[in-house]
Amino acid sequence: MFYAIVGQDAEGSLTKRAAARPAHLERLQRLQDEGRLLLAGPFPAIDALDPGAAGFSGSLIVAEFGTLDDAQAWASADPYVAAGVYSEVSVKPFKKVLPA
């Protein structure tokens, strides 16, 4: 089943985000290589593809896991969590409808 993982960025986390990004992307690449990643990306803090110094307000990852517990464990081990980028992370089951 798919699960939506939403991380909310902590205030002033842009520098931490940049430092932890390679390890964060490495984990996402593994999910993609395994065919389990539906989509992933950040929420720009302003209405721009490149928000510059405004940074990001969080991230969304939708990926396939065996159980909700598996998805929560994966999310908890994210380098952004360890680096203090995310102040909060939620994990919810996600039902993909479209595109088919």
Secondary structure, 3 states (H helix, E strand, C coil): CEEEEEEEECCCCHHHHHHHHHHHHHHHHHHHHCCCEEEEEEEECCCCCCCHHHCEEEEEEEEECCCHHHHHHHHHCCHHHHCCCEEEEEEEEECCCCCC
